[in-house]
């Protein structure tokens, strides 16, 4: 597909989120990847903690600044399945726990304070608590790397399309400073197999800059959670 080709040709889309449904309609799908240019950003792996996933340093002694690279990208609270590229995952979790919403949580946040890039915060939610599941995506970003202005976009999807997902990522392309993503979430094609999805999107990402990728499946019938993780620091 054209969208996958654009992703493949982008040297630095940054961190990315995909939410969708497998073609056979058996699983809701969440995909998340991280990339890095600095030694600090590249010194990471994904590690499973029960039904959560956390970023961890690959080599502890090489950590320079953990504040924006160590967080939970995946959490769930009962049938709310949260995904995010920073500590806003915890904020969303805590707000939902207290009866508030995805949007309520993110309205307390802005882009990351990593001058001069001001990396967008991207987040997603699958709401599996109703008869008809739905999902949301969000991006909180600066405009033209202006720290005084935060644009908050929310995208809500009332149903899933079998075999497809919506993708959003942090950067439009590589640069200095790096320009923020400036599109709406775009459609990508998904496979039935969790391994096939992991391998496909891993191969699409720039070999030099990709760090780790995870795929989460939520079985629609029994609500069982399954993970597939690829960590560059272990495999290569």
C-alpha positions as CSV (number, residue, x, y, z in Angstrom):
1,X,0.0,0.0,0.0
2,X,1.1,3.6,-0.6
3,X,1.0,4.5,3.1
4,X,3.3,1.7,4.0
5,X,5.7,2.7,1.2
6,X,5.8,6.3,2.6
7,X,6.6,4.9,6.0
8,X,9.4,2.7,4.6
9,X,10.9,5.7,2.8
10,X,10.9,7.9,5.9
11,X,14.3,7.7,7.6
12,X,13.0,9.0,10.9
13,X,9.2,8.8,11.6
14,X,10.2,8.6,15.3
15,X,7.9,6.7,17.6
16,X,4.7,5.3,16.1
17,X,1.4,3.8,17.1
18,X,-1.1,1.6,15.1
19,X,-4.5,0.6,16.4
20,X,-6.8,-1.8,14.4
21,X,-8.2,-5.3,13.9
22,X,-6.8,-8.5,12.4
23,X,-8.4,-9.5,9.1
24,X,-10.2,-12.5,10.6
25,X,-11.9,-10.2,13.2
26,X,-10.5,-12.2,16.1
27,X,-8.1,-9.7,17.7
28,X,-7.8,-6.0,18.4
29,X,-4.3,-4.9,17.5
30,X,-2.0,-2.3,19.0
31,X,1.5,-1.7,17.6
32,X,4.2,0.6,19.0
33,X,7.7,1.3,17.9
34,X,10.6,3.5,19.1
35,X,13.5,4.9,17.1
36,X,16.5,6.9,18.2
37,X,19.4,9.0,16.9
38,X,21.3,9.6,20.2
39,X,23.2,7.0,22.3
40,X,20.7,7.6,25.1
41,X,17.7,7.0,22.9
42,X,19.2,3.9,21.4
43,X,20.1,2.3,24.7
44,X,16.6,0.7,25.2
45,X,14.6,-2.4,25.0
46,X,10.9,-3.4,25.7
47,X,10.2,-5.7,28.6
48,X,6.9,-7.3,29.6
49,X,5.6,-6.7,33.1
50,X,2.5,-8.8,33.4
51,X,-0.1,-7.2,31.1
52,X,2.1,-4.0,30.9
53,X,5.2,-3.2,28.9
54,X,8.0,-0.9,30.0
55,X,11.0,0.5,28.3
56,X,14.2,-0.5,30.0
57,X,17.8,0.5,29.6
58,X,19.8,-2.1,27.6
59,X,23.0,-1.1,29.4
60,X,22.3,0.6,32.8
61,X,25.6,2.3,33.1
62,X,25.2,4.1,29.7
63,X,22.0,5.9,30.7
64,X,22.4,9.7,30.4
65,X,18.9,11.0,31.1
66,X,16.1,8.5,31.8
67,X,13.3,11.1,32.1
68,X,11.9,10.9,28.6
69,X,13.0,7.4,27.5
70,X,11.9,5.2,30.4
71,X,8.1,4.8,30.7
72,X,5.2,2.4,30.2
73,X,4.1,2.4,26.5
74,X,1.4,-0.2,27.2
75,X,-1.0,-0.5,30.1
76,X,-4.6,-1.6,30.6
77,X,-7.3,-1.1,33.2
78,X,-9.8,-3.9,32.8
79,X,-11.0,-3.4,29.2
80,X,-9.4,0.0,28.6
81,X,-6.2,-0.7,26.6
82,X,-3.8,2.3,26.7
83,X,-0.8,3.0,24.5
84,X,1.5,6.0,24.5
85,X,5.0,7.3,23.9
86,X,5.7,8.7,27.3
87,X,4.5,9.1,30.9
88,X,1.1,10.2,29.7
89,X,0.3,6.5,29.6
90,X,0.3,6.6,33.4
91,X,-1.8,9.8,33.4
92,X,-4.4,8.2,31.1
93,X,-4.5,5.1,33.3
94,X,-5.0,7.1,36.5
95,X,-7.6,9.4,35.0
96,X,-9.7,6.4,33.7
97,X,-9.3,4.7,37.1
98,X,-10.9,7.8,38.6
99,X,-13.8,7.8,36.2
100,X,-12.4,10.5,33.8
101,X,-11.6,10.3,30.1
102,X,-8.8,9.9,27.7
103,X,-9.2,13.5,26.7
104,X,-9.4,14.7,30.3
105,X,-6.0,13.1,30.9
106,X,-4.3,14.5,27.8
107,X,-5.6,18.0,28.4
108,X,-3.2,18.1,31.3
109,X,-0.2,17.4,29.0
110,X,1.7,19.1,26.2
111,X,4.5,18.0,23.9
112,X,7.8,16.8,25.5
113,X,10.2,19.5,26.7
114,X,13.1,18.3,24.6
115,X,14.4,21.5,23.0
116,X,14.6,22.1,20.0
117,X,12.4,19.2,18.8
118,X,9.5,19.4,21.3
119,X,8.6,15.8,20.4
120,X,4.8,15.3,20.1
121,X,3.1,13.0,22.6
122,X,1.1,10.4,20.7
123,X,-1.4,8.2,22.5
124,X,-4.1,5.7,21.9
125,X,-7.0,3.9,23.6
126,X,-9.1,0.9,22.9
127,X,-12.4,1.0,24.8
128,X,-13.6,-2.6,25.1
129,X,-16.1,-1.9,27.9
130,X,-19.2,-1.4,25.6
131,X,-21.1,-3.8,23.4
132,X,-19.4,-2.1,20.4
133,X,-15.7,-1.4,21.0
134,X,-14.2,1.8,19.8
135,X,-10.7,3.4,19.7
136,X,-9.1,6.8,19.9
137,X,-5.7,8.4,18.9
138,X,-4.2,11.7,19.9
139,X,-1.2,13.9,19.2
140,X,-0.1,16.9,21.3
141,X,2.4,18.9,19.2
142,X,4.1,22.2,18.7
143,X,3.6,24.2,15.6
144,X,6.9,24.8,13.7
145,X,8.8,23.8,16.9
146,X,7.4,26.8,18.8
147,X,7.4,26.0,22.5
148,X,4.7,28.6,23.2
149,X,2.0,26.8,21.2
150,X,0.6,23.3,21.7
151,X,-2.0,21.9,19.3
152,X,-4.0,19.0,20.7
153,X,-5.7,16.7,18.2
154,X,-8.1,13.9,19.1
155,X,-9.3,11.2,16.6
156,X,-12.2,9.0,17.6
157,X,-13.2,5.9,15.7
158,X,-16.6,4.4,16.4
159,X,-15.8,1.0,14.9
160,X,-12.9,-1.2,13.7
161,X,-12.2,-2.2,10.0
162,X,-11.2,-5.8,9.7
163,X,-7.6,-6.1,8.4
164,X,-6.7,-2.4,8.8
165,X,-5.4,0.0,11.4
166,X,-4.8,3.7,11.8
167,X,-1.2,4.8,12.2
168,X,0.2,8.0,13.8
169,X,3.9,8.9,14.5
170,X,5.8,11.7,16.1
171,X,7.8,13.2,13.2
172,X,7.1,14.1,9.6
173,X,10.6,13.3,8.6
174,X,14.2,13.7,9.8
175,X,15.6,17.1,10.4
176,X,17.3,19.5,12.8
177,X,15.1,20.4,14.6
178,X,12.8,17.5,13.7
179,X,9.5,18.6,12.3
180,X,6.3,17.2,14.0
181,X,3.9,14.9,12.2
182,X,1.4,17.0,10.3
183,X,-1.2,14.6,8.9
184,X,-4.2,12.8,10.2
185,X,-3.7,9.2,11.2
186,X,-3.4,7.1,8.1
187,X,-4.7,3.6,7.2
188,X,-2.3,0.6,7.1
189,X,-3.0,-3.0,6.3
190,X,-2.7,-5.7,9.1
191,X,-2.2,-9.4,9.0
192,X,-3.9,-12.2,11.1
193,X,-0.6,-13.4,12.7
194,X,1.0,-11.4,15.5
195,X,4.4,-12.5,14.2
196,X,3.6,-11.4,10.7
197,X,2.6,-8.0,11.9
198,X,5.7,-7.6,14.0
199,X,8.0,-8.7,11.2
200,X,6.3,-6.7,8.5
201,X,6.4,-3.3,10.3
202,X,9.9,-4.0,11.8
203,X,11.2,-4.5,8.2
204,X,9.5,-1.3,7.1
205,X,11.4,0.9,9.6
206,X,14.8,2.4,8.9
207,X,17.4,-0.1,9.8
208,X,19.8,2.5,11.3
209,X,17.3,4.3,13.5
210,X,14.8,1.6,14.7
211,X,15.2,0.4,18.3
212,X,12.3,-1.8,19.4
213,X,8.8,-2.7,18.3
214,X,5.9,-4.4,20.0
215,X,2.6,-5.9,18.9
216,X,-0.3,-6.5,21.4
217,X,-3.2,-8.7,20.5
218,X,-6.5,-8.6,22.5
219,X,-8.6,-11.6,21.8
220,X,-12.2,-10.4,21.2
221,X,-13.9,-13.5,22.5
222,X,-11.9,-14.3,25.7
223,X,-10.1,-11.0,26.2
224,X,-6.7,-12.7,26.5
225,X,-3.7,-10.5,25.9
226,X,-0.7,-11.6,23.8
227,X,2.6,-9.8,23.1
228,X,5.3,-10.0,20.4
229,X,8.4,-7.9,21.0
230,X,11.4,-7.3,18.7
231,X,14.4,-5.6,20.4
232,X,17.3,-4.5,18.1
233,X,19.7,-4.5,21.0
234,X,19.1,-8.2,21.5
235,X,18.6,-9.5,18.0
236,X,21.4,-7.7,16.2
